[in-house]
Amino acid sequence: MLEPTHQHETANYGTAFAIGIILNFAFVLIEDFYGWQTDSMALLADAGHNLTDVGGLLLAWAAYSVARIHANRRHTYGWQKASILASFGNAMLILLAMFSLAWESIQRIQSPGPVAAVTVMVVAAIGVVVNFGTALLFLKNSQ
């Protein structure tokens, strides 16, 4: 009987996490800067959303690293539950961002201002490129 000659190794996502976090955090800074400059609630809200994405990537990276620890006598399941705790932490970050953005939005409704549409569209286009690039990093390592 022939033994299979291939092995299924888990992908190493460490580099993808690091690059994804750096790219997304840099984009948060860009979005936040232009959001404040143009007084755009849309850009500020998306910067908050993307900041929670960065937090989620950090939590996922930590969970991914911890979950690779094998089971032992004390932790018979290993550290596989780390991903569940990371998901819960990410949900809490998103709720915090949602409530703070809702508060600011209510205040903006009371005193609306003009929108710098071209700036918002350019920054949004940069965001699409950053998100697509980050997704490609993880897709590349999944094959």
C-alpha positions as CSV (number, residue, x, y, z in Angstrom):
1,M,0.0,0.0,0.0
2,L,1.4,3.4,-1.0
3,E,1.6,6.1,1.6
4,P,0.5,9.6,0.5
5,T,3.4,11.8,-0.3
6,H,1.8,15.1,0.5
7,Q,1.2,16.7,3.9
8,H,-1.4,19.2,4.9
9,E,0.3,22.0,6.7
10,T,-1.5,24.9,8.2
11,A,-0.7,28.2,6.5
12,N,1.4,30.7,8.3
13,Y,-0.6,33.9,8.5
14,G,1.9,35.9,10.6
15,T,3.2,38.0,7.8
16,A,-0.3,38.5,6.4
17,F,-1.5,39.7,9.8
18,A,1.4,42.1,10.3
19,I,1.1,43.6,6.8
20,G,-2.7,43.8,7.1
21,I,-2.5,45.5,10.4
22,I,0.0,48.1,9.3
23,L,-1.9,48.8,6.0
24,N,-5.2,49.2,7.7
25,F,-3.9,51.3,10.6
26,A,-2.2,53.6,8.2
27,F,-5.5,53.9,6.3
28,V,-7.3,54.7,9.6
29,L,-4.9,57.6,10.2
30,I,-5.5,58.9,6.6
31,E,-9.2,58.6,7.0
32,D,-9.2,60.2,10.4
33,F,-7.1,63.1,9.2
34,Y,-9.3,63.8,6.2
35,G,-12.4,63.2,8.2
36,W,-11.4,65.9,10.7
37,Q,-10.2,68.3,7.9
38,T,-13.4,68.1,6.0
39,D,-15.7,67.6,9.0
40,S,-17.0,64.4,7.3
41,M,-19.0,62.1,9.6
42,A,-18.8,59.4,6.9
43,L,-15.0,59.4,6.9
44,L,-14.9,59.5,10.7
45,A,-17.4,56.7,11.0
46,D,-15.5,54.6,8.6
47,A,-12.2,55.4,10.4
48,G,-13.8,54.1,13.6
49,H,-15.1,51.0,11.8
50,N,-11.6,50.4,10.3
51,L,-10.0,50.9,13.7
52,T,-12.2,48.1,15.0
53,D,-11.0,46.0,12.0
54,V,-7.4,46.6,13.1
55,G,-8.4,45.6,16.6
56,G,-10.1,42.5,15.2
57,L,-7.0,41.6,13.2
58,L,-4.8,42.0,16.3
59,L,-7.2,39.8,18.3
60,A,-7.4,37.3,15.5
61,W,-3.6,37.2,15.2
62,A,-3.3,36.7,19.0
63,A,-5.9,33.9,18.9
64,Y,-4.3,32.3,15.9
65,S,-1.0,32.2,17.7
66,V,-2.4,30.9,20.9
67,A,-4.6,28.3,19.3
68,R,-1.5,26.7,17.8
69,I,-0.4,25.6,21.3
70,H,-1.0,21.9,21.6
71,A,-3.2,20.2,24.2
72,N,-1.5,19.1,27.4
73,R,-2.7,17.6,30.7
74,R,-4.0,20.9,32.0
75,H,-5.5,22.1,28.8
76,T,-6.9,19.0,27.2
77,Y,-8.4,20.9,24.3
78,G,-5.4,23.1,23.9
79,W,-6.0,26.8,23.3
80,Q,-8.6,26.4,20.5
81,K,-11.1,28.5,22.5
82,A,-8.9,31.6,22.0
83,S,-10.7,32.3,18.7
84,I,-14.1,32.4,20.5
85,L,-12.8,34.9,23.0
86,A,-11.2,37.0,20.3
87,S,-14.5,37.1,18.4
88,F,-16.2,38.2,21.6
89,G,-13.6,40.9,22.2
90,N,-14.0,42.1,18.6
91,A,-17.8,42.3,19.0
92,M,-17.3,44.5,22.1
93,L,-14.9,46.8,20.1
94,I,-17.5,47.2,17.4
95,L,-20.3,47.9,19.9
96,L,-18.1,50.6,21.5
97,A,-17.4,52.2,18.1
98,M,-21.1,52.0,17.1
99,F,-22.3,53.8,20.3
100,S,-19.6,56.5,20.0
101,L,-20.5,57.1,16.4
102,A,-24.2,57.2,17.1
103,W,-23.6,59.8,19.7
104,E,-21.6,62.0,17.4
105,S,-24.1,61.5,14.6
106,I,-27.0,62.6,16.7
107,Q,-25.0,65.8,17.5
108,R,-24.3,66.3,13.8
109,I,-28.0,66.0,12.9
110,Q,-28.6,69.0,15.1
111,S,-26.1,71.1,13.2
112,P,-25.4,69.7,9.7
113,G,-22.7,71.0,7.4
114,P,-21.5,70.7,3.8
115,V,-19.9,67.5,2.6
116,A,-16.5,67.5,0.7
117,A,-17.7,64.9,-1.7
118,V,-14.5,64.6,-3.8
119,T,-12.3,64.1,-0.7
120,V,-14.7,61.5,0.6
121,M,-14.7,59.6,-2.7
122,V,-10.9,59.6,-3.1
123,V,-10.4,58.4,0.5
124,A,-13.1,55.7,0.0
125,A,-11.3,54.5,-3.1
126,I,-8.0,54.2,-1.2
127,G,-10.0,52.2,1.4
128,V,-11.2,49.8,-1.3
129,V,-7.6,49.2,-2.5
130,V,-6.3,48.6,1.1
131,N,-9.1,46.2,1.9
132,F,-8.7,44.3,-1.4
133,G,-4.9,44.1,-0.8
134,T,-5.4,42.8,2.7
135,A,-7.9,40.2,1.5
136,L,-5.4,39.0,-1.1
137,L,-2.7,38.6,1.6
138,F,-4.9,36.1,3.4
139,L,-6.2,34.4,0.2
140,K,-2.6,33.9,-1.0
141,N,-1.7,32.0,2.2
142,S,-4.8,29.9,2.3
143,Q,-3.9,27.8,-0.8
